[in-house]
Amino acid sequence: MNQYPWWKNLLIGLVLLLGTVYALPNLYGDEPAVAVSGLSGTHVDTRTLARVQSLLQTHGLPYLRAGLTAKGLLVYFRRAGEQLRARDLLAQTLGEHYNAALALASAEPAWLKAVGAKPMYLGLDLRGGVHFLLEVDMKAALDKAMAEDVDALRRTLRHHRIRYRDVSLRQQRMIRMSFRNVADMDAAERLIAKQFPELLVSSTGATRLHAVLSPAAADAKRRYALEQNLTALRRRVNELGVAAPIIQREGSNRIVVELPGVEDIARAKEILGRTATLEIHMVDSHDSLSQALAGNVPPGTRIYYSRHDQPILLYRHVVYSGDDIINASAGLDPQNNEPVVNITLNGRGAAINARVTRHNVGQRMAVVYVEIRSHLRRNSAGVPLRGPDGHRLRITQKIERVITAPVIREPLAGSFQISGIGSIRQARNLALLLRAGALAAPISIIAERTVGPSLGAANIARGFDATLIGFAAIAIFIAVYYRIFGLIAAIALAFNVVLLVAVLSILQATLTLPGIAGIALTVGMAIDANVLIFERIREELRNRNTPQSAIATGFTKALGTIIDSNMTTLIAGMALFWLGSGSVRGFAVTLCLGILTSLFSAVLVTRALVNLYYGRRRRLAQVAI
C-alpha cells in the first residue's frame, strides 16, 4: 500500500542527485580573473593561451591557472592586485584584435564544469558594482529626426524637379518651405502628403508651406530613440565584458543600467554616456580658408577645427557617416607605432567610399569626430533646475573635431585606417563606440549608486544567515511536533532548498537580495504542505484507521488542498513578475520556482522517505506522529 515502484524511487533519487550536483558550484565562490576574448572575428585558441602564459611569466606575474572557455580564455589569480596588473599588461601587449577585461570567475572544480554545472550570477546588491539611472534627451531626438526630414525633403523635391527657394528647420521643430510659384507649392504639398505622411503641412502664404510632426509620429520617434539607445547600450556593455548586466527601460524616457562586478567605474561612465560617431567630409581645396576666417565663408562650406585647434575648411555635405561602419578595432601603426583605428564599412559605405575617392585622387578627405554631450543644469546646491513646463533643463554641447585629413593617394574600398587619435586608450574607446553604434539621442546620468564588494559580501552573509536560521527553527519545531514525520519533512525541506538553487543555477538566473528573501520565504511556506498532510494522517488515526491506511489517505486526500493553496501564491508571483521590474521580478522568479520545487519535495520526496521507513512493515501498530 505504501510502497513506490522501483522506477519511481530511482527517478526521485536521480532528480535529487542532479539537483545536488548542479547546486554545488554555488559553494565554491569566485576568484579574480582576467577574461581575454577576440575582436573583429579573431579566434582565441591554444596559441593565444600559450602567448598569454608566456607574457605573464616573462613579467613575473604569478597566476593560479589558465584555460580556454566558450567565449575566449580565463586566467585565474590569487589576489586582486595581480589581476589588475595582468589586465593592464595584456591590454597593452596583445594588440587591437583582443579584449582583456576584469572578471570574477567561479572557483568550481573541473569535473563540475565538465557536466555544465555553473553558479548563479550575483546581482548588484550581492557582488557590488554600479547602478545608473539614465535619462534620454527626447527634445534632441526630435530635433535630429526633423533635421533628417529636412534633408530628405530637399532630396525628394530635387528628384521630382520641384523648384524651391528654401527648405529649412525653424524653432519649435517646424519646417519652413518657400517656392518660386503656386504650381510648385501645390505639387510639393501633394508630394509631401504622399511620401511624408508623418508631417502635417499647412499653407502660410501664396508660395510658402509649414510642416510639423504629427503627435503620433512624434511619439513613434521618441519610442524609436529609446529602443535604439537600449540596443546601443547593450552592445557597449557587452564590449565592457560585464557578466549578467541589467539594462531596461523605466518609464517613457529613462533607462536603468546595473553593472555587477564593475571595478573601473570611471570608464563605464565614459563609455555609456557618450554619443559619438564619425562623419566623412571633403576638404575645400580652393585656398579659401583665409577668406573664411575673415568672415567670407564660401557657400556649402564650414570651418572645423582639429584637436590641436588648427582651422580647416570642409564642405558641409556628409559623404558617409558612422552608420555605415560595421566594425572598428584599435591598434598600433607598424610604421610609427602610433595608435590607430581600423574601420570596415558596409556595402553602401564601401560603394560611396570607392566612388568618391576614385574621383578625388590628390584631394583631401577629413574624418570628423562628432560627440553630443548632454547634462542637467543644476543650482549651487546640486539640485536639477526645471523649466516652466516642469521638464529638467539641459545643457547640450556638440563637439566636432577633425581627427585626420589625409590626401587621397589612390581609390579606397571598404576599409581604411584613422590615425592621429592621441593614446591607445582613446583609440580603444573610439573603436568600442563605433562598433556598438551611436546613441540615437543624448543621455545624461541623473542618478548613480555604487555598491562596494564588501557591502555585497555582507549582504550575502546576512541573507545566508537569515535562511539558515529560518530553516533551523522550522526543522526543530517540525521535528518536536511531528517526531519521525517531522524529521522526514526537515530532510525534504533541505532537498527543496537544494533543488531551488539548482534550478536557478541551470537557468543562469541573477540572484539579488530580494531573491534571497524569496528563498527564505519559500523555506517557510514549503512546510505548509507537510503540515496539511500530517494533520490529515492524524485525523485518520483518530478515526481508528490502520497506520498504513492513514498514511496513504493522508497523502492522497491532502493533495488537492495543497495544490489549491500553492496555486493562489503562484498566481500572485506571476502577477509580480508580469507587472514588476528589477528587484520585484527577481523576488517573483524565486518565489514561483520555490513553489514548484516545494510541491515536488513536500509530496513526492516526503512520501518516498515515509515509504522507505514505514512502507515495508506489514504489521504496523503505530507511527511516530
C-alpha positions in Angstrom: 0.0 0.0 0.0 2.7 2.5 0.9 5.5 1.5 -1.5 6.6 3.2 -4.6 7.7 1.1 -7.6 11.4 0.9 -8.0 11.4 3.1 -11.1 9.7 5.9 -9.2 12.2 5.8 -6.3 15.0 5.7 -8.9 13.6 8.8 -10.7 13.2 10.8 -7.5 16.7 9.8 -6.4 18.1 10.8 -9.8 16.4 14.2 -9.6 17.8 14.8 -6.1 21.3 13.7 -7.2 21.3 16.0 -10.3 19.9 18.9 -8.1 22.8 18.4 -5.7 25.4 18.4 -8.5 24.0 21.5 -10.2 23.7 23.4 -6.9 27.3 22.6 -5.8 29.1 25.3 -7.9 27.5 28.0 -5.7 29.5 26.8 -2.7 32.9 27.4 -4.2 32.7 31.2 -4.6 34.6 33.4 -7.1 38.3 34.1 -7.9 39.7 37.2 -9.5 40.4 36.5 -13.2 41.2 38.2 -16.5 39.0 37.3 -19.5 40.6 37.5 -22.9 38.2 37.5 -25.9 38.8 38.1 -29.6 37.5 41.1 -31.6 36.8 41.5 -35.2 36.3 37.8 -35.7 39.7 36.9 -34.1 39.7 33.4 -32.7 41.2 32.7 -29.3 43.0 29.3 -29.4 45.8 27.4 -27.8 48.4 29.6 -29.4 46.8 32.6 -27.7 46.8 30.8 -24.4 50.5 30.0 -24.8 51.2 33.6 -25.6 49.3 34.9 -22.6 51.1 32.4 -20.3 54.5 33.4 -21.7 53.7 37.1 -21.2 52.7 36.6 -17.6 55.8 34.5 -16.8 58.1 37.0 -18.5 56.8 39.9 -16.4 56.8 37.9 -13.2 53.0 37.8 -12.7 52.0 34.6 -10.8 48.7 33.1 -11.7 46.8 30.0 -10.5 45.7 28.5 -13.8 44.6 29.5 -17.3 42.3 27.7 -19.7 40.1 28.2 -22.8 36.4 28.8 -22.4 33.5 29.1 -24.9 34.0 32.9 -25.1 37.8 33.1 -25.0 40.2 32.3 -22.2 40.3 32.9 -18.5 43.4 33.4 -16.3 42.8 33.0 -12.6 44.8 34.9 -9.9 45.1 34.7 -6.1 44.8 38.4 -5.4 43.0 41.4 -7.0 46.3 43.4 -7.3 47.8 40.7 -9.6 44.6 40.6 -11.6 44.8 44.4 -12.2 48.4 44.3 -13.3 47.8 41.4 -15.6 44.8 43.1 -17.2 46.9 46.2 -17.9 49.7 44.1 -19.3 47.6 42.0 -21.6 45.6 45.0 -22.8 48.8 46.8 -23.9 50.6 43.8 -25.5 48.0 41.6 -27.1 47.1 44.1 -29.8 43.9 45.5 -31.3 42.3 42.2 -32.1 41.9 41.1 -28.4 40.0 42.5 -25.4 41.2 41.9 -21.9 38.7 42.6 -19.1 38.5 42.1 -15.4 36.2 39.2 -14.3 35.2 37.2 -11.3 35.2 33.6 -12.3 33.8 30.6 -10.4 36.3 28.5 -8.5 34.3 25.3 -9.1 36.4 22.2 -9.9 36.8 20.9 -13.4 34.5 17.9 -13.0 31.6 20.2 -12.4 32.4 22.3 -15.4 32.6 19.2 -17.5 28.9 18.4 -16.8 27.9 22.0 -17.4 27.2 23.0 -13.8 27.5 26.7 -13.3 26.8 29.0 -10.3 24.1 31.6 -10.3 25.0 35.1 -11.3 25.0 37.6 -8.4 23.2 40.9 -8.7 24.5 44.4 -7.9 23.5 44.2 -4.2 25.4 41.0 -3.7 28.5 41.3 -5.9 28.9 45.0 -5.8 29.1 47.3 -8.8 27.3 50.4 -10.0 23.7 51.4 -10.7 23.0 54.2 -13.2 19.7 55.9 -14.0 19.9 57.5 -17.4 17.6 60.0 -19.0 17.2 60.3 -22.7 17.0 63.8 -24.2 13.8 63.4 -26.2 14.0 67.0 -27.4 17.3 66.3 -29.1 15.9 63.1 -30.5 13.0 65.0 -32.2 15.4 67.8 -33.4 17.6 65.1 -35.0 14.6 63.5 -36.6 13.4 66.8 -38.0 16.8 67.6 -39.4 16.8 64.3 -41.2 13.3 65.1 -42.6 14.6 68.4 -43.9 17.5 66.6 -45.8 15.0 64.0 -47.1 12.6 66.7 -48.3 15.3 68.5 -50.2 16.4 65.3 -51.9 12.8 64.4 -52.8 12.0 67.8 -54.2 15.1 67.8 -56.3 14.4 64.3 -57.5 10.9 65.3 -58.7 12.3 68.6 -60.2 10.2 70.8 -58.0 11.9 74.1 -57.7 12.1 75.7 -54.2 13.8 78.7 -52.7 14.4 77.4 -49.2 13.7 74.4 -47.1 14.9 74.9 -43.5 14.2 74.0 -39.9 12.9 76.7 -37.6 12.2 76.9 -34.0 9.5 74.7 -32.3 10.6 71.9 -34.7 8.8 73.5 -37.7 10.0 73.1 -41.3 9.5 76.2 -43.5 9.4 75.8 -47.3 9.2 78.6 -49.8 8.7 78.1 -53.6 9.0 80.1 -56.8 5.4 79.9 -57.7 2.0 78.5 -56.7 2.2 75.5 -59.0 5.5 74.3 -57.4 4.0 74.8 -54.0 0.9 72.7 -54.9 3.0 70.0 -56.4 5.2 69.9 -53.3 2.2 69.7 -51.0 0.8 66.7 -52.9 4.2 65.0 -52.9 4.7 65.5 -49.2 1.3 64.2 -48.3 2.1 61.1 -50.3 5.7 60.4 -49.2 5.8 62.1 -45.8 2.6 61.1 -44.1 4.0 61.8 -40.7 4.2 65.6 -41.5 1.3 67.9 -41.1 1.5 70.5 -43.8 -0.2 73.9 -43.9 -0.1 76.9 -46.2 1.1 80.2 -44.7 1.3 82.3 -47.8 1.0 82.4 -51.5 4.1 80.3 -52.0 5.0 79.1 -48.5 4.4 75.9 -46.6 5.0 75.0 -43.0 5.3 71.3 -41.8 5.3 69.9 -38.3 5.4 66.3 -37.0 2.1 64.7 -36.1 1.7 63.8 -32.4 1.6 60.1 -33.4 4.8 60.4 -35.4 6.5 62.3 -32.6 5.6 59.5 -30.1 6.9 56.9 -32.5 10.2 58.7 -32.9 10.5 59.0 -29.1 10.0 55.3 -28.7 12.4 54.6 -31.6 15.1 56.7 -29.9 14.6 54.9 -26.6 14.8 51.5 -28.2 17.9 52.5 -30.3 19.6 53.7 -27.1 18.8 50.5 -25.3 20.3 48.5 -28.2 23.5 50.6 -28.3 23.9 50.5 -24.5 23.6 46.7 -24.5 26.3 46.4 -27.2 28.6 48.8 -25.2 28.1 46.8 -22.0 28.8 43.6 -23.9 32.1 45.1 -25.1 32.9 46.0 -21.5 32.7 42.3 -20.6 30.2 42.6 -17.7 28.5 39.4 -16.5 24.7 39.5 -16.2 24.1 43.2 -16.6 20.6 44.7 -16.3 19.7 47.2 -19.0 16.0 48.0 -19.1 13.7 51.0 -19.8 11.9 52.8 -17.0 9.1 55.0 -17.9 8.9 56.8 -21.3 12.4 58.4 -21.3 14.6 56.6 -18.7 16.9 53.6 -18.8 18.3 51.7 -15.8 21.7 50.2 -16.2 23.2 47.9 -13.5 26.7 46.6 -13.9 27.6 44.0 -11.2 31.2 43.4 -10.5 32.5 46.5 -12.4 35.6 47.9 -10.9 36.6 50.6 -13.5 33.5 52.7 -12.8 35.0 55.8 -14.5 35.4 54.0 -17.8 31.9 52.6 -17.6 30.5 56.1 -17.2 32.7 57.4 -20.1 31.5 54.6 -22.4 27.8 54.6 -21.5 27.1 58.3 -21.8 29.0 59.2 -24.9 27.0 59.9 -28.1 29.9 59.6 -30.6 30.1 58.9 -34.3 32.2 59.8 -37.3 31.4 61.9 -40.4 33.4 62.0 -43.6 33.7 65.4 -45.4 35.7 66.6 -48.3 38.2 69.4 -47.7 37.8 72.6 -49.7 40.8 72.7 -51.9 40.4 76.3 -53.3 42.6 78.0 -50.7 39.5 79.7 -49.3 40.5 79.2 -45.6 41.9 82.7 -45.1 38.7 84.3 -46.6 36.5 82.1 -44.4 38.5 83.1 -41.3 37.9 86.7 -42.3 34.2 86.1 -42.3 33.6 85.4 -46.0 32.7 81.7 -45.8 32.1 80.1 -49.3 28.6 78.7 -49.8 28.2 75.0 -48.7 31.3 75.0 -46.5 32.1 75.4 -42.9 35.2 75.9 -40.7 36.1 73.0 -38.5 39.0 72.6 -36.0 41.4 69.8 -35.4 42.1 68.5 -31.9 45.1 70.9 -31.9 42.8 73.8 -32.6 44.0 74.2 -36.2 41.2 75.5 -38.5 40.3 73.6 -41.7 37.6 74.4 -44.2 35.3 71.5 -45.1 32.2 71.0 -47.3 29.1 70.7 -45.2 27.9 67.7 -47.2 28.5 64.4 -45.3 30.0 61.8 -47.7 29.0 59.0 -45.3 28.8 58.6 -41.5 29.3 56.2 -38.7 26.0 54.5 -39.6 27.9 52.8 -42.4 30.6 51.3 -40.1 30.2 47.6 -39.4 33.5 47.1 -37.5 36.2 49.0 -35.8 39.3 47.9 -33.9 42.2 49.7 -32.2 45.8 49.0 -32.8 49.3 50.5 -33.4 50.6 51.6 -36.8 53.6 49.4 -37.5 55.5 52.2 -39.2 55.5 54.8 -36.4 53.9 52.9 -33.5 51.1 55.4 -33.2 47.6 54.4 -32.1 45.1 53.9 -35.0 41.6 52.7 -35.5 40.9 50.3 -38.4 37.5 50.9 -39.9 35.4 48.4 -42.0 32.4 49.8 -44.0 29.2 48.1 -45.1 28.3 47.7 -48.7 26.7 51.2 -49.0 29.6 52.9 -47.3 32.2 50.9 -49.3 30.5 51.9 -52.6 30.4 55.6 -51.7 34.0 55.5 -50.4 35.2 53.9 -53.7 33.3 56.3 -55.9 34.3 59.5 -54.0 38.0 58.5 -53.7 38.2 57.4 -57.3 37.1 60.9 -58.5 39.1 62.9 -55.9 42.6 61.4 -56.1 45.0 64.1 -54.9 42.3 65.8 -52.8 42.0 65.7 -49.0 39.3 63.8 -47.2 38.6 64.7 -43.5 37.4 62.3 -40.8 35.4 64.3 -38.2 34.6 63.0 -34.7 31.2 64.1 -33.6 30.1 63.8 -30.0 27.0 65.3 -28.3 27.3 65.8 -24.6 24.2 66.5 -22.5 24.0 67.2 -18.8 21.4 68.7 -16.5 21.6 72.3 -15.3 21.9 72.4 -11.5 21.8 75.1 -8.9 24.5 75.8 -6.4 23.1 73.0 -4.2 23.4 70.5 -7.0 19.6 70.2 -7.5 18.5 69.9 -11.2 16.7 73.0 -12.5 13.3 72.8 -14.2 11.7 75.0 -16.8 8.2 76.5 -16.9 6.8 73.3 -18.4 8.2 71.2 -15.5 10.9 69.4 -17.5 14.5 69.4 -16.4 16.7 72.0 -18.1 19.7 70.6 -20.0 22.9 71.9 -21.4 23.7 70.2 -24.7 27.1 70.6 -26.3 28.1 69.3 -29.7 31.8 68.6 -30.1 33.1 68.3 -33.7 36.8 67.7 -34.2 38.8 66.8 -37.3 40.8 63.7 -36.4 42.7 63.5 -39.6 42.5 64.9 -43.1 44.9 62.9 -45.3 45.4 63.2 -49.1 43.7 60.6 -51.2 46.6 58.7 -52.9 44.6 56.0 -54.5 40.9 54.8 -54.6 39.9 53.2 -51.3 37.5 50.3 -50.8 35.6 49.1 -47.8 38.3 49.6 -45.2 40.6 52.3 -44.1 42.7 53.5 -41.1 42.3 56.5 -38.8 45.4 57.9 -37.2 46.2 61.0 -35.1 43.9 59.8 -32.2 46.2 60.5 -29.2 46.5 57.5 -27.0 45.8 53.8 -27.2 43.1 54.1 -24.6 41.3 56.8 -26.7 41.7 54.5 -29.7 40.1 51.6 -27.9 37.2 53.7 -26.6 36.5 55.1 -30.0 36.6 51.7 -31.6 34.2 50.4 -29.0 31.8 53.2 -29.5 31.9 52.8 -33.3 31.3 49.0 -33.1 28.4 49.4 -30.7 26.8 52.2 -32.7 26.0 55.7 -31.9 23.2 56.7 -29.5 20.0 57.9 -31.2 19.7 60.7 -28.7 22.0 62.1 -25.9 21.6 60.6 -22.5 22.6 62.0 -19.1 23.2 60.2 -15.8 20.6 61.6 -13.3 21.3 59.1 -10.5 24.3 56.9 -9.6 24.6 54.4 -6.8 27.8 52.4 -6.1 27.8 49.2 -4.1 31.2 48.1 -2.8 32.3 44.4 -2.8 32.5 44.4 1.0 28.8 45.5 1.3 27.8 42.9 -1.2 29.6 40.2 0.8 27.9 41.4 4.0 24.5 41.2 2.2 25.3 37.6 1.2 26.3 36.7 4.7 23.1 38.2 6.2 20.9 36.6 3.6 22.5 33.2 4.1 22.3 33.5 7.9 18.6 34.5 7.7 17.8 31.5 5.5 19.8 29.1 7.7 18.2 30.4 11.0 14.8 30.1 9.5 15.4 26.6 8.2 16.8 25.5 11.6 13.9 27.0 13.5 11.4 25.3 11.3 13.2 22.0 11.3 13.4 21.9 15.1 9.7 22.9 15.5 8.5 20.3 13.0 10.7 17.5 14.4 9.5 18.2 18.0 5.8 18.5 17.0 5.6 15.6 14.5 8.5 13.4 15.7 9.7 11.0 12.9 7.5 12.6 10.3 8.9 16.0 11.3 12.5 14.7 10.7 11.5 13.4 7.3 9.8 16.7 6.5 13.0 18.6 7.5 15.1 16.4 5.2 12.7 17.0 2.3 12.8 20.7 3.1 16.6 20.7 2.8 16.3 19.0 -0.6 13.8 21.6 -1.6 16.4 24.4 -1.0 19.0 22.4 -2.9 16.6 21.9 -5.9 15.6 25.6 -5.9 19.3 26.7 -6.0 19.9 24.1 -8.7 17.1 25.3 -10.9 18.2 28.9 -10.6 21.8 27.8 -11.5 20.6 25.9 -14.5 18.6 28.9 -15.7 21.6 31.1 -15.0 19.4 33.5 -13.1 20.7 36.5 -11.4 20.4 36.3 -7.6 19.7 39.5 -5.8 18.9 40.3 -2.1 15.1 40.1 -2.8 15.8 36.8 -4.4 17.4 35.6 -1.2 14.3 36.9 0.6 12.2 34.7 -1.8 14.3 31.6 -0.9 13.8 32.3 2.8 10.0 32.8 2.2 9.9 29.5 0.3 11.5 27.7 3.2 8.8 28.9 5.5 5.9 28.2 3.0 7.2 24.8 1.9 6.5 23.2 5.2 2.8 24.1 5.0 2.2 21.2 2.6 3.7 18.8 5.1 1.6 20.2 7.9 -1.6 19.6 5.8 -0.5 16.0 5.1 0.5 15.2 8.7 -2.7 16.7 10.2 -4.8 14.6 7.8 -2.8 11.5 8.8 -3.5 12.4 12.5 -7.2 12.8 11.7 -7.3 9.3 10.0 -5.6 7.8 13.1 -8.2 9.4 15.4 -10.9 7.8 13.3 -9.2 4.4 14.1 -7.9 3.7 10.7 -4.8 1.5 10.5 -1.5 3.3 10.3 -0.8 2.2 6.8 -4.2 3.3 5.6 -3.9 6.6 7.5 -0.6 7.4 5.7 -2.0 6.5 2.3 -5.2 8.5 2.9 -3.4 11.5 4.3 -1.1 11.9 1.3 -3.9 11.3 -1.2 -6.6 13.5 0.2 -4.4 16.4 1.2 -3.0 16.7 -2.3 -5.9 18.7 -3.7 -5.8 21.3 -0.9 -2.0 21.6 -1.2 -2.3 22.3 -5.0 -5.1 24.9 -4.5 -3.2 26.8 -1.8 0.0 26.9 -3.8 -1.8 27.9 -7.0 -3.0 31.1 -5.4 0.5 32.0 -4.4 1.8 31.1 -7.8 -0.7 33.4 -9.5 0.3 36.3 -7.2 4.0 35.5 -8.1 3.3 35.5 -11.8 1.5 38.9 -11.5 4.5 40.3 -9.7 6.8 39.1 -12.5 4.5 40.4 -15.2 3.9 43.9 -13.7 7.0 44.3 -11.7 10.6 45.2 -12.7 14.1 44.9 -11.3 14.2 43.5 -7.8 10.5 42.8 -7.7 10.9 40.5 -10.7 13.9 38.7 -9.0 11.7 38.1 -6.0 8.9 36.8 -8.1 11.1 34.4 -10.1 12.5 32.9 -6.9 9.0 32.6 -5.3 7.4 30.9 -8.3 10.2 28.4 -8.8 10.2 27.8 -5.0 6.5 26.9 -5.1 7.2 24.3 -7.8 10.2 22.7 -6.0 8.3 22.7 -2.7 5.4 20.8 -4.3 7.9 18.2 -5.5 9.7 17.9 -2.2 6.7 18.0 0.1 4.6 15.5 -1.9 7.0 13.1 -3.7 10.2 13.3 -1.7 8.4 13.2 1.7 6.2 10.3 0.5 9.2 8.4 -0.8 11.1 8.8 2.6 8.0 7.7 4.6 7.5 4.7 2.3 11.1 3.7 2.9 10.8 4.0 6.6 7.3 2.6 7.2 6.1 1.1 3.9 7.9 -2.3 4.3 6.3 -3.1 7.7 3.4 -5.5 7.2 2.1 -5.2 10.7 2.4 -1.6 11.8 0.9 -0.9 15.2 1.6 2.8 15.5 3.5 5.7 13.8 5.5 8.5 15.4 3.4 11.5 14.5 
